[in-house]
Amino acid sequence: MIIDWHTHVHSLREQANPRWNGQCPATIDNVLRLHDEVGLDLSVISNSGHYLREFSREDAVPAIRASNEYLASLRDKHKDKVVAIAVAIPGGGDDHLKELERAVKQDDLRGVIITSSHRRAYPDDDEAKPFFQLCCDLDIPMFMHPPSVGFGEERMRDYRLASSIGRPMDGALAISRLIVRGVFEKFPKLKLVGTHLGGGICEMIGRMNYAYRLQDEAFFLGSYEPMLIKHEPLHYLKMMYLESTCYHPPGARCAIDTVGVDHFLFGTDSPPLFVLKQEGVDLINKLGLTPEEKDKIYYQNAKKLLKL
């Protein structure tokens, strides 16, 4: 059994964007075609939310609702193959909270995807706390995905660096801020899933640990105040789930060794990139896992989070 946690279907508005020249890859038809080609059991469809950077938080709500309702309608048409999750902007205010609650309770969307930053605001900002509380109250997983271009974008406009490097960097920065700003301390029931192995956070967590542990001895590195956590950052990283999209087995192995096989999910981020679907499936088979471990990663962990 295989559940692909990471597939995208753009909203109808975004599919009609002239930049796609009528060939938007993130459609339900492409999800289902790839689903059948590699033999999946379920595909979790989400709206990547890239286009939301065009909107202020206040103006984004109608577009978000239209996307949520559209994904719910696709789920209804393909219940044997598709699970859908909502999209939201943390810190957006009461209207965003009401829409997320509606999407979960009325449309039966099984989680929510957010971007790791929105117009240079990050999800550890204080105004996002009601959003995290709602995710805990609804008991849904929150999938954090990078925006189209984020941190350091002024140096990532060539060689596709925005996609290959900028997006995971933005995700790792957001995770690190959620840790040190005490979000997991305040919301221990939060079920956060980081895309793309958490953007390389597992390779950097040792540095975060020493930055926390050395305290006054490392005064020259800058302040660590206010102190909002009670444990080393690794403690909180292990509370997260990480998703497998990376295309590099040693990286995936590092992430599994860091958070544990019970907190690792299979995903491909395909579509939009069709040719990577089979590569994503094959990655898990290259990690030297037992059949029981592969079953958890391919299926059981996602099944539990989505309450299937």
C-alpha positions as MATLAB code, in Angstrom:
seq = 'MIIDWHTHVHSLREQANPRWNGQCPATIDNVLRLHDEVGLDLSVISNSGHYLREFSREDAVPAIRASNEYLASLRDKHKDKVVAIAVAIPGGGDDHLKELERAVKQDDLRGVIITSSHRRAYPDDDEAKPFFQLCCDLDIPMFMHPPSVGFGEERMRDYRLASSIGRPMDGALAISRLIVRGVFEKFPKLKLVGTHLGGGICEMIGRMNYAYRLQDEAFFLGSYEPMLIKHEPLHYLKMMYLESTCYHPPGARCAIDTVGVDHFLFGTDSPPLFVLKQEGVDLINKLGLTPEEKDKIYYQNAKKLLKL';
ca = [
       0.000    0.000    0.000;
       1.324    3.451   -0.957;
       0.059    6.944   -0.104;
       1.772    9.835   -1.887;
       1.585   12.728    0.583;
       2.873   15.364   -1.833;
       0.975   16.023   -5.081;
      -0.388   19.362   -6.241;
      -3.538   20.471   -8.004;
      -3.684   24.179   -8.696;
      -6.893   26.137   -8.344;
      -8.898   26.747  -11.511;
      -7.816   30.390  -11.340;
      -4.151   29.441  -11.305;
      -4.571   26.798  -14.022;
      -5.885   29.552  -16.296;
      -2.849   31.784  -15.683;
      -1.347   32.787  -19.061;
       2.148   31.811  -17.860;
       1.225   28.146  -18.317;
       0.351   28.677  -21.991;
      -2.566   26.276  -21.532;
      -0.304   23.521  -20.160;
      -0.540   23.794  -16.378;
       0.986   20.553  -15.039;
      -0.723   20.562  -11.621;
      -4.126   19.195  -12.641;
      -6.223   16.335  -11.371;
      -5.854   14.553  -14.725;
      -2.079   14.493  -14.334;
      -2.320   13.406  -10.699;
      -4.505   10.455  -11.669;
      -2.383    9.506  -14.691;
       0.797    9.383  -12.613;
      -1.083    7.694   -9.770;
      -1.966    4.796  -12.057;
       1.432    4.671  -13.800;
       3.355    3.935  -10.598;
       0.641    1.982   -8.787;
      -0.351    4.223   -5.885;
      -3.282    3.544   -3.581;
      -4.009    7.149   -2.572;
      -2.735   10.553   -3.616;
      -3.026   13.485   -1.211;
      -3.861   16.537   -3.301;
      -2.987   20.010   -2.095;
      -2.798   23.501   -3.513;
       0.848   24.592   -3.308;
      -0.306   28.129   -2.533;
       2.434   29.711   -4.650;
       0.010   32.196   -6.204;
      -1.048   33.470   -2.763;
       1.978   35.767   -2.673;
      -0.027   37.972   -5.051;
      -2.581   38.606   -2.294;
      -2.559   40.374    1.028;
      -3.782   38.144    3.821;
      -7.145   39.890    3.822;
      -7.671   39.606    0.064;
      -6.662   35.942   -0.110;
      -9.687   34.420    1.656;
     -12.048   34.184   -1.377;
      -9.306   32.549   -3.470;
      -8.529   30.127   -0.641;
     -12.167   29.148   -0.227;
     -12.546   28.572   -3.974;
      -9.477   26.329   -3.934;
     -10.657   24.380   -0.902;
     -14.071   23.787   -2.416;
     -12.517   22.773   -5.731;
     -10.237   20.170   -4.126;
     -13.171   18.835   -2.104;
     -15.172   18.407   -5.322;
     -12.295   16.491   -6.927;
     -12.072   14.248   -3.873;
     -15.770   13.534   -4.153;
     -15.308   12.441   -7.779;
     -12.309   10.213   -7.044;
     -12.779    8.971   -3.485;
     -11.013    5.697   -4.207;
      -7.809    7.501   -5.270;
      -7.698   10.954   -3.698;
      -7.562   12.605   -0.257;
      -7.637   16.415   -0.134;
      -6.240   18.967    2.293;
      -7.035   22.662    2.652;
      -4.780   25.676    2.126;
      -4.389   28.599    4.535;
      -2.179   31.519    5.524;
      -1.182   31.473    9.228;
      -1.709   34.782   10.949;
      -4.381   35.776    8.462;
      -6.962   36.544   11.111;
     -10.465   35.374   11.944;
     -11.646   34.955    8.354;
      -8.809   32.529    7.615;
      -9.571   30.567   10.772;
     -13.269   30.377    9.907;
     -12.497   29.154    6.391;
     -10.137   26.450    7.634;
     -12.685   25.248   10.172;
     -15.381   25.212    7.484;
     -13.163   23.296    5.060;
     -12.370   20.632    7.661;
     -15.824   20.258    9.212;
     -18.015   20.729    6.131;
     -15.818   19.612    3.236;
     -13.971   16.900    5.214;
     -10.532   18.104    4.155;
      -8.049   16.087    6.203;
      -5.297   18.628    6.848;
      -3.952   22.004    5.790;
      -1.006   23.172    3.723;
       0.751   26.458    4.444;
       3.771   28.130    2.892;
       6.882   28.493    5.009;
       6.757   32.236    4.423;
       4.241   34.684    3.005;
       5.476   38.092    1.888;
       8.439   37.741    4.267;
       6.199   36.885    7.225;
       7.059   33.548    8.848;
       4.675   31.193   10.670;
       6.335   31.702   14.059;
       4.973   35.268   14.135;
       2.739   35.871   17.144;
      -0.392   36.462   15.073;
      -0.202   32.838   13.867;
      -0.754   31.374   17.343;
      -4.564   31.120   16.954;
      -3.970   29.201   13.728;
      -1.783   26.633   15.473;
      -4.335   26.325   18.256;
      -7.066   25.653   15.705;
      -4.976   22.964   13.996;
      -4.544   21.297   17.397;
      -8.249   21.634   18.218;
      -9.240   20.171   14.841;
      -6.531   17.503   15.259;
      -5.324   17.834   11.674;
      -1.816   17.648   10.194;
      -0.269   20.886    8.966;
       1.909   20.470    5.873;
       4.473   23.259    5.479;
       5.595   23.874    1.895;
       7.975   26.561    0.623;
       6.655   29.482   -1.417;
       7.639   29.794   -5.089;
      10.535   32.046   -4.081;
      11.460   32.930   -0.531;
      14.481   33.695    1.606;
      17.389   35.186   -0.368;
      15.380   35.348   -3.589;
      17.392   38.309   -4.906;
      20.315   35.903   -5.587;
      18.227   33.028   -6.965;
      16.880   34.318  -10.229;
      19.058   32.182  -12.475;
      19.999   28.503  -12.848;
      16.634   27.497  -11.251;
      18.148   28.137   -7.843;
      14.837   29.443   -6.497;
      13.329   25.971   -6.896;
      16.330   23.748   -6.189;
      17.919   25.690   -3.310;
      15.703   28.612   -2.293;
      12.589   26.623   -1.499;
      14.218   24.109    0.859;
      16.229   26.925    2.474;
      13.025   28.791    3.223;
      11.485   25.646    4.686;
      14.482   24.988    6.928;
      14.504   28.592    8.148;
      10.803   28.401    9.004;
      11.275   25.120   10.917;
      14.232   26.508   12.847;
      12.238   29.571   13.863;
       9.257   27.461   14.924;
      11.618   25.502   17.173;
      13.506   28.332   18.875;
      10.443   30.573   19.117;
       8.744   27.936   21.226;
       5.864   26.939   18.956;
       6.316   23.218   19.707;
       6.732   24.050   23.391;
       3.409   25.895   23.409;
       1.587   23.511   21.044;
       2.958   20.015   21.744;
       0.023   18.374   19.957;
       0.788   20.167   16.686;
       1.240   17.656   13.840;
       3.630   19.509   11.559;
       4.872   17.861    8.358;
       7.892   19.459    6.701;
       8.278   18.998    2.967;
      11.551   18.150    1.185;
      13.117   16.490    4.268;
      12.580   19.752    6.149;
      14.822   21.584    3.693;
      18.037   20.098    5.078;
      17.262   20.910    8.715;
      18.524   17.461    9.776;
      22.028   18.299    8.599;
      21.978   21.559   10.579;
      20.269   20.503   13.798;
      23.588   19.785   15.527;
      24.576   23.418   15.024;
      21.239   24.517   16.460;
      21.899   22.269   19.449;
      25.274   23.819   20.220;
      23.891   27.330   19.748;
      21.341   26.485   22.451;
      23.669   24.511   24.704;
      26.655   26.876   24.905;
      24.617   29.845   26.165;
      26.910   32.491   27.727;
      30.064   30.822   26.454;
      29.047   31.709   22.888;
      28.021   35.310   23.639;
      29.908   36.485   20.552;
      27.487   34.598   18.285;
      24.600   36.831   19.366;
      21.753   36.725   21.849;
      19.614   33.675   22.671;
      16.951   35.723   24.422;
      14.164   35.454   25.228;
      14.611   31.773   26.066;
      11.402   30.080   24.907;
      12.376   26.381   24.886;
      13.271   23.903   27.615;
      15.167   21.336   25.550;
      17.717   21.187   22.759;
      16.275   21.924   19.298;
      16.611   18.261   18.269;
      13.973   17.400   20.872;
      11.420   19.514   19.004;
      12.509   18.452   15.524;
      11.694   14.879   16.529;
       8.123   16.009   17.246;
       7.738   16.805   13.535;
       7.113   14.613   10.524;
       9.297   14.910    7.432;
       8.322   14.087    3.865;
      10.654   12.213    1.521;
      10.926   14.405   -1.589;
      14.657   14.891   -2.155;
      15.915   12.562   -4.959;
      19.057   11.786   -2.909;
      19.046    8.580   -0.806;
      21.757    9.683    1.677;
      19.709   12.778    2.478;
      16.599   10.705    3.069;
      18.563    8.297    5.254;
      19.820   11.213    7.357;
      16.258   12.447    7.881;
      14.998    8.991    8.896;
      17.892    8.570   11.325;
      17.087   12.003   12.809;
      13.302   11.889   13.334;
      12.710    8.121   13.207;
      10.835    5.899   10.805;
       7.511    6.613   12.580;
       7.787   10.298   11.630;
       8.739    9.928    7.964;
       6.256   10.091    5.060;
       6.503    9.167    1.402;
       5.936   11.933   -1.129;
       7.036   12.814   -4.665;
       6.090   16.466   -5.371;
       4.883   15.172   -8.738;
       3.043   16.726  -10.463;
       4.193   19.276  -11.399;
       7.413   17.441  -12.427;
       6.125   14.271  -14.066;
       9.408   12.412  -14.567;
      10.161   12.461  -10.839;
       7.165   10.353   -9.773;
       8.805    6.958  -10.322;
      12.129    8.263   -8.994;
      10.361    9.261   -5.792;
       8.870    5.783   -5.410;
      12.194    4.100   -6.109;
      14.002    6.257   -3.539;
      12.386    4.436   -0.614;
      13.551    1.093   -1.988;
      17.182    2.291   -1.951;
      17.344    3.006    1.786;
      17.942   -0.493    3.149;
      14.674   -0.539    5.094;
      12.858   -3.576    6.444;
       9.441   -4.412    4.971;
       7.828   -3.124    8.169;
       9.712    0.179    7.945;
       8.785    0.644    4.300;
       5.139   -0.031    5.109;
       5.189    2.728    7.729;
       6.761    5.231    5.341;
       4.739    4.311    2.266;
       1.391    3.951    4.028;
       0.848    3.568    7.765;
       2.199    6.929    8.973;
       0.109    8.900    6.483;
      -2.940    6.751    7.163;
      -2.725    7.600   10.864;
      -2.265   11.342   10.309;
      -5.150   11.508    7.826;
      -7.429    9.302    9.978;
      -8.227    6.944    7.127;
];
